[in-house]
Amino acid sequence: MLGLKTLLLLGLGGQEILLIALIVLLLFGGAKIPELMRGMGKGVRSFKEGMKEVDEVKKDIVDEAKKDE
């Protein structure tokens, strides 16, 4: 999930964040929000794991290239 600092860096102030939260509440209702946040958290976690795998593969390729020199 996007942190408050990230949202502020995107140019969203307190009023905009509050407005977005209110719209989400109206669209999905209070009962659905925890489920939505859980799904979003799983998505972010999966993305981070994928990025770690990419970094590991990149490091392995660089190490192999250095060995070949």
PEMO-V662958 format. One record per run of one state. SS is the DSSP state (~ for helix, > for strand, _ for the rest). FROM is the first residue (numbers start at 1). TO is the last residue. Records with the same first field share a line. If there is no record, write none. Layout:
SS = FROM-TO  FROM-TO
This chain:
_ = 1-3  10-13  69-69
~ = 4-9  14-68
